[in-house]
Amino acid sequence: MDFMLGAAAAALLNIGLLGAIMVTYIQNLRLIKSYFTFGLVLVASLFIVQNIVIVIFWSNLYSAGPSIKNVVDAAAPYLFAINAAQSAGLSVLLWITRK
């Protein structure tokens, strides 16, 4: 398995999950104008930015050249594990948010 592709796919999945979560939070913000609800929207927004930065950073790093390819390949399984764990957590959060 190419861990870089898996990590990128998980990061893109995270962006989609966070988008769905944000839609619900924004709907709630329109009904419940509170700092907590605004905070939820802000946190989800920052996580989206984080995942976009991860995809851009790793794609730039991966294409930087053969001299750094070994380092990127060595780190890719860990990035995949982090993104996969985040995907699992966001899936649970989306499921709970939609209930």
C-alpha positions in Angstrom: 0.0 0.0 0.0 1.3 3.5 -0.8 0.9 5.2 2.5 1.2 8.7 0.9 -1.8 8.1 -1.2 -3.7 6.6 1.7 -2.8 9.6 3.9 -3.9 12.0 1.2 -7.2 10.1 0.7 -7.8 10.2 4.5 -7.0 13.9 4.6 -9.5 14.5 1.8 -12.1 12.3 3.6 -11.5 14.4 6.7 -12.2 17.6 4.8 -15.5 16.1 3.6 -16.4 14.9 7.1 -15.6 18.3 8.6 -17.6 20.0 5.8 -20.7 17.9 6.8 -20.1 18.6 10.5 -19.7 22.4 9.8 -23.0 22.4 7.9 -24.8 21.1 11.0 -22.9 23.5 13.3 -23.8 26.5 11.1 -27.4 25.4 11.1 -27.3 25.2 14.9 -25.5 28.6 15.1 -28.4 30.2 13.2 -30.8 28.8 15.8 -28.6 28.9 18.9 -26.5 32.0 18.9 -23.9 31.1 21.6 -20.2 31.2 22.1 -20.1 27.4 22.3 -21.8 27.0 18.9 -19.6 29.6 17.3 -16.6 27.8 18.9 -17.6 24.5 17.3 -17.8 26.2 13.8 -14.3 27.8 14.5 -12.7 24.5 15.6 -14.1 22.6 12.5 -12.9 25.4 10.3 -9.4 25.2 11.7 -9.4 21.4 11.3 -10.3 21.9 7.6 -7.4 24.3 7.2 -5.1 21.8 8.9 -6.1 19.0 6.5 -5.7 21.3 3.5 -2.2 22.3 4.7 -1.3 18.6 5.3 -2.2 17.7 1.7 -0.3 20.7 0.2 2.7 20.2 2.5 3.1 16.5 1.8 2.5 16.8 -1.9 5.2 19.5 -2.1 7.6 17.6 0.1 7.0 14.4 -1.9 7.8 16.1 -5.1 10.8 17.9 -3.7 13.2 15.4 -5.2 14.9 12.1 -4.8 17.1 13.3 -2.0 14.3 13.7 0.5 12.1 10.8 -0.9 13.4 8.3 1.7 12.5 10.6 4.6 9.0 11.2 3.2 8.5 7.5 2.6 9.6 6.7 6.1 7.2 9.3 7.6 4.3 8.4 5.4 3.0 5.4 7.5 2.8 7.7 10.5 1.0 10.4 8.6 -1.4 7.8 7.3 -2.1 6.5 10.9 -2.7 10.0 12.2 -5.1 10.9 9.3 -6.9 7.5 9.6 -7.4 8.0 13.4 -8.7 11.5 12.7 -11.1 10.1 10.1 -12.4 7.6 12.6 -12.9 10.3 15.2 -14.5 12.6 12.8 -16.9 9.9 11.6 -18.0 9.3 15.2 -18.4 13.0 15.7 -20.4 13.4 12.6 -22.6 10.4 13.6 -23.2 12.0 17.1 -23.8 15.5 15.6 -26.4 14.2 13.2 -28.4 12.4 15.9 
